[in-house]
Amino acid sequence: MLFLSDLDNTLIFSYKKLSEKDLCVEKKDGKNLSYMTYHSAELFSDIVRRVTFIPVTTRSAEQYGRISFPEGYIPKYAVIDNGANLLINGEPDKQWRSEVIPAINESLPEIRECEKYLQKCGEVYFDIRFVDDSFLFTKCHDSERVMHELFSEISPAKTRLFTNGDKLYAIPDGISKKNALERLKRRLSGELIIAAGDSLFDEDMLSAADLAIVKYGELSGRVINPRQLSEERESDPDFVLSCITDILNNN
């Protein structure tokens, strides 16, 4: 069984949502950034002994590298950059990267147009970054409006635009968590895939999984997959891992 999961707001939570009474799983410059509950940590340690856990995250290599899973666990596989890179035992997989480079190159002219627009946009207040040579990222005031203006100005055909709070992303159309799931399925054939996530970045991955666990958030109240667990009505930091435990114990 493969357990593919988003990280932020699915398995781990910022200091704004959990606190020092919980288990810190991410630090930067001496500051605690992200947490799991101790109950989640116990569930996680049991689950990873029974299934293949694969993080699937939009985090960059540097951001993913800051995470310390409970008991020092290191996943054999980790999908980062929204699917643009696969780490195997912490090292980038060259074959995976070669498969996604064509999609990045096709989108690159549109991404450069987005970058030019954002450089002149008065709403941007953060560096405009081409993250791990894979997608464009920045932060801006009124990100929804800026995204709609980008759609209007550029009409991207090979690039998808996303907002998440004040964050704005321009991602090559062929780079997605669903595509990552499909590549993993080809590599690890015959495995049942359970996917978990909370945001629009996760939607296509959840739709393609054999079983989906939808965390409370942007996707709440929507049926994304016929085999979907989405009973959560309010944010519970243990929800996803509790669901996985129930599935394992009942099979």
C-alpha positions as CSV (number, residue, x, y, z in Angstrom):
1,M,0.0,0.0,0.0
2,L,1.2,3.5,-0.9
3,F,0.3,6.4,1.3
4,L,0.8,9.7,-0.7
5,S,0.2,12.8,1.4
6,D,0.5,16.5,1.2
7,L,2.4,17.9,4.2
8,D,1.4,21.4,5.2
9,N,-2.1,21.6,6.8
10,T,-2.5,17.9,6.1
11,L,0.0,16.2,8.3
12,I,2.0,19.1,9.8
13,F,0.8,22.5,11.0
14,S,2.3,25.9,11.5
15,Y,3.0,27.5,14.8
16,K,-0.1,29.5,14.2
17,K,-2.3,26.4,14.4
18,L,-0.4,24.2,16.9
19,S,2.0,25.2,19.7
20,E,5.0,24.4,21.9
21,K,3.0,21.7,23.7
22,D,3.1,19.7,20.4
23,L,6.0,18.0,18.6
24,C,8.2,20.4,16.6
25,V,9.0,18.9,13.1
26,E,10.4,22.0,11.4
27,K,12.9,24.7,12.4
28,K,14.5,27.5,10.6
29,D,17.2,29.8,12.0
30,G,16.4,28.5,15.5
31,K,12.7,29.2,15.2
32,N,10.1,26.5,15.5
33,L,7.9,26.6,12.4
34,S,5.8,23.4,12.1
35,Y,4.3,20.8,14.5
36,M,2.5,17.5,14.8
37,T,0.5,16.5,17.8
38,Y,2.2,13.8,19.9
39,H,-0.8,11.5,19.1
40,S,-0.2,12.1,15.4
41,A,3.5,11.3,15.9
42,E,2.6,7.9,17.5
43,L,0.2,7.1,14.7
44,F,2.7,8.1,12.1
45,S,5.5,5.9,13.5
46,D,3.2,2.9,13.4
47,I,1.9,3.6,9.9
48,V,5.3,4.0,8.2
49,R,6.2,0.5,9.5
50,R,3.1,-0.9,7.7
51,V,2.9,1.1,4.4
52,T,5.1,3.0,2.0
53,F,4.7,6.6,3.0
54,I,5.5,9.2,0.2
55,P,5.3,12.9,0.9
56,V,4.0,14.8,-2.1
57,T,4.5,18.5,-1.5
58,T,4.9,21.9,-3.3
59,R,7.8,22.6,-0.9
60,S,11.2,23.3,-2.5
61,A,14.1,21.0,-1.8
62,E,15.4,23.5,0.9
63,Q,12.0,23.7,2.6
64,Y,11.4,20.0,2.5
65,G,14.9,19.4,4.0
66,R,13.9,21.3,7.1
67,I,11.4,18.7,8.1
68,S,12.2,16.1,10.8
69,F,9.7,13.3,10.9
70,P,9.0,11.5,14.2
71,E,11.7,9.1,15.4
72,G,14.1,10.3,12.7
73,Y,12.1,8.6,10.0
74,I,13.3,9.4,6.5
75,P,11.0,8.4,3.6
76,K,12.7,6.5,0.8
77,Y,10.7,8.5,-1.8
78,A,9.6,12.1,-1.6
79,V,8.0,14.2,-4.3
80,I,8.8,17.9,-4.0
81,D,8.3,21.0,-6.1
82,N,4.6,20.0,-6.8
83,G,5.8,17.0,-8.7
84,A,8.8,18.4,-10.6
85,N,11.4,16.5,-8.6
86,L,11.6,13.1,-6.9
87,L,14.0,12.4,-4.1
88,I,15.2,8.8,-3.5
89,N,16.9,8.4,-0.2
90,G,17.3,12.2,-0.2
91,E,18.9,12.5,-3.6
92,P,17.3,13.9,-6.8
93,D,16.3,11.2,-9.3
94,K,17.6,12.1,-12.7
95,Q,15.2,10.0,-14.7
96,W,12.2,11.6,-13.0
97,R,13.6,15.0,-13.8
98,S,14.3,14.2,-17.4
99,E,10.6,13.2,-17.8
100,V,9.3,16.6,-16.5
101,I,11.8,18.9,-18.2
102,P,9.8,19.0,-21.5
103,A,6.7,20.3,-19.7
104,I,8.8,23.0,-17.9
105,N,10.4,24.1,-21.2
106,E,7.0,24.3,-22.9
107,S,5.7,26.5,-20.2
108,L,8.8,28.6,-19.8
109,P,7.8,31.5,-22.3
110,E,4.5,32.0,-20.4
111,I,6.2,31.8,-17.1
112,R,8.7,34.5,-18.2
113,E,5.7,36.7,-19.3
114,C,4.2,36.2,-15.8
115,E,7.5,37.2,-14.3
116,K,7.6,40.4,-16.3
117,Y,4.1,41.3,-15.4
118,L,4.7,40.7,-11.7
119,Q,7.9,42.7,-11.7
120,K,5.7,45.7,-12.6
121,C,2.8,44.9,-10.4
122,G,2.6,47.1,-7.3
123,E,0.9,44.4,-5.3
124,V,4.0,42.2,-5.1
125,Y,6.0,42.5,-1.9
126,F,8.2,39.4,-2.0
127,D,11.0,38.1,-4.2
128,I,9.8,36.6,-7.5
129,R,11.4,33.1,-7.5
130,F,11.8,30.4,-10.1
131,V,11.8,27.6,-7.4
132,D,14.2,24.8,-8.1
133,D,14.1,25.7,-11.8
134,S,10.5,24.4,-11.8
135,F,7.8,27.0,-11.1
136,L,7.3,30.7,-10.4
137,F,6.5,31.8,-6.9
138,T,5.9,35.1,-5.1
139,K,3.7,36.8,-2.5
140,C,1.4,39.8,-3.1
141,H,-1.4,41.8,-1.7
142,D,-4.9,40.8,-3.1
143,S,-3.4,37.7,-4.8
144,E,-6.8,36.7,-6.3
145,R,-7.0,39.9,-8.2
146,V,-3.5,39.7,-9.4
147,M,-4.1,36.1,-10.6
148,H,-7.1,37.2,-12.6
149,E,-5.2,40.0,-14.1
150,L,-2.5,37.6,-15.1
151,F,-5.1,35.4,-16.8
152,S,-6.4,38.4,-18.6
153,E,-3.0,39.7,-19.7
154,I,-1.3,36.5,-20.6
155,S,-4.0,33.9,-21.2
156,P,-1.7,31.1,-20.3
157,A,-2.3,27.8,-22.2
158,K,0.5,25.7,-20.7
159,T,0.7,27.2,-17.3
160,R,-1.6,27.0,-14.3
161,L,-2.0,29.8,-11.8
162,F,-2.8,29.3,-8.2
163,T,-3.2,31.4,-5.1
164,N,-3.0,30.3,-1.5
165,G,-3.5,33.2,0.9
166,D,-1.0,35.9,-0.2
167,K,1.1,33.3,-2.2
168,L,0.9,33.2,-6.0
169,Y,2.2,30.4,-8.2
170,A,2.7,29.9,-11.9
171,I,3.2,26.2,-12.5
172,P,3.9,24.3,-15.8
173,D,0.7,22.5,-16.8
174,G,2.6,19.1,-17.0
175,I,3.8,19.5,-13.4
176,S,1.2,18.3,-10.9
177,K,0.7,16.0,-8.0
178,K,-1.6,13.9,-10.2
179,N,1.2,13.4,-12.7
180,A,3.5,12.5,-9.9
181,L,1.0,9.9,-8.6
182,E,0.8,8.4,-12.1
183,R,4.6,8.2,-12.4
184,L,4.9,6.6,-9.0
185,K,2.2,4.1,-9.9
186,R,4.2,3.0,-13.0
187,R,7.3,2.6,-10.9
188,L,5.7,0.9,-8.0
189,S,3.1,-1.2,-9.9
190,G,0.4,-3.2,-8.2
191,E,0.2,-1.0,-5.1
192,L,-3.1,0.4,-3.7
193,I,-2.7,4.2,-3.5
194,I,-4.3,6.2,-0.7
195,A,-3.8,10.0,-1.1
196,A,-4.4,12.8,1.4
197,G,-4.6,16.5,1.0
198,D,-6.4,19.7,1.8
199,S,-5.9,22.2,-1.0
200,L,-6.4,22.9,-4.7
201,F,-2.8,21.7,-5.3
202,D,-4.0,18.3,-4.1
203,E,-7.3,18.0,-5.9
204,D,-6.0,16.2,-9.0
205,M,-3.9,13.8,-7.0
206,L,-6.9,13.0,-4.8
207,S,-9.1,12.4,-7.8
208,A,-6.6,9.8,-9.2
209,A,-6.0,7.8,-6.1
210,D,-7.7,4.5,-5.2
211,L,-8.9,6.1,-2.0
212,A,-8.8,9.8,-1.0
213,I,-8.7,11.4,2.4
214,V,-9.8,15.0,2.1
215,K,-8.6,17.3,5.0
216,Y,-10.7,20.2,6.2
217,G,-9.9,23.2,4.0
218,E,-10.3,24.5,0.4
219,L,-11.8,21.1,-0.7
220,S,-14.3,20.7,2.1
221,G,-17.8,19.7,1.0
222,R,-16.7,18.5,-2.4
223,V,-16.8,15.0,-3.8
224,I,-13.5,14.6,-5.6
225,N,-13.2,10.9,-5.7
226,P,-16.0,8.2,-5.5
227,R,-13.9,6.5,-2.8
228,Q,-13.5,9.5,-0.5
229,L,-13.2,10.0,3.2
230,S,-14.2,13.6,4.0
231,E,-16.2,13.3,7.2
232,E,-14.1,16.0,8.9
233,R,-16.2,19.0,9.6
234,E,-13.6,21.1,11.4
235,S,-9.9,21.0,11.5
236,D,-8.5,18.0,13.4
237,P,-4.7,17.7,13.2
238,D,-4.9,13.9,13.8
239,F,-7.6,13.3,11.1
240,V,-5.6,11.9,8.2
241,L,-3.4,9.6,10.3
242,S,-6.4,8.4,12.2
243,C,-8.1,7.5,9.0
244,I,-5.1,5.6,7.7
245,T,-4.9,3.7,11.0
246,D,-8.6,2.7,10.8
247,I,-8.1,1.5,7.2
248,L,-5.1,-0.6,8.1
249,N,-6.8,-2.1,11.2
250,N,-9.9,-3.0,9.2
251,N,-8.1,-4.8,6.4
